[in-house]
């Protein structure tokens, strides 16, 4: 079985000099298990999960899934029209 890490740019490895610097590589070293890097630049949580569902047939048995949530998802949420209904910035 493999384990999967999902996320956007940071999981993908932006800023790393090589694959050895990615989260998936570090997890592999720490756990001794294979980790598949499903990081895609600028993806939101929803896009990450859809990406996983579309490619799960290529993975076989999956042992663990880690979802790293970052700024892309927050930015999309913040720009949605209904965000003001849930924020604490309402004026009285």
SVG drawing of the C-alpha trace seen along z (x, -y; Angstrom):
<svg xmlns="http://www.w3.org/2000/svg" viewBox="-26 -49 44 51">
<polyline fill="none" stroke="black" stroke-width="0.4" points="0.0,0.0 1.0,-3.6 0.3,-6.8 -0.8,-10.0 -0.2,-13.7 -2.5,-16.2 -2.1,-20.0 -1.1,-22.9 2.3,-24.6 4.0,-23.7 3.2,-20.0 4.1,-20.2 7.6,-21.3 7.8,-25.0 11.0,-26.3 12.6,-22.9 15.9,-22.4 15.0,-18.8 12.4,-16.1 14.4,-15.2 13.1,-18.4 9.4,-17.7 7.0,-16.8 6.4,-13.4 10.2,-12.6 10.5,-13.6 7.5,-11.5 9.0,-8.5 12.3,-8.9 10.5,-9.3 8.0,-6.4 9.9,-4.0 6.8,-3.8 6.2,-5.0 4.4,-8.4 2.8,-9.7 3.0,-13.5 -0.4,-14.8 0.5,-18.4 -0.7,-20.6 0.1,-24.3 -2.8,-26.7 -5.3,-23.9 -8.0,-24.3 -9.2,-21.6 -12.0,-20.7 -9.7,-20.5 -7.2,-18.3 -10.0,-15.8 -11.3,-15.7 -7.8,-15.1 -7.4,-12.2 -10.7,-10.7 -9.8,-10.9 -6.5,-9.2 -7.2,-6.7 -7.4,-3.8 -3.7,-4.3 -2.7,-4.0 -4.0,-0.6 -4.4,-0.2 -4.0,-3.5 -2.9,-3.3 -3.0,-7.0 -4.0,-10.3 -2.7,-13.7 -4.4,-16.8 -2.4,-20.0 -4.6,-23.1 -3.0,-26.4 -3.6,-29.9 -5.2,-29.0 -8.2,-27.5 -8.5,-30.4 -8.2,-32.9 -11.0,-31.3 -13.2,-31.1 -12.5,-34.7 -13.6,-35.9 -16.9,-34.0 -19.9,-36.4 -21.4,-34.8 -18.2,-35.1 -19.4,-38.3 -22.3,-36.4 -19.8,-34.4 -17.1,-36.9 -16.7,-38.7 -16.3,-42.1 -19.9,-43.1 -20.7,-46.6 -23.4,-47.0"/>
</svg>
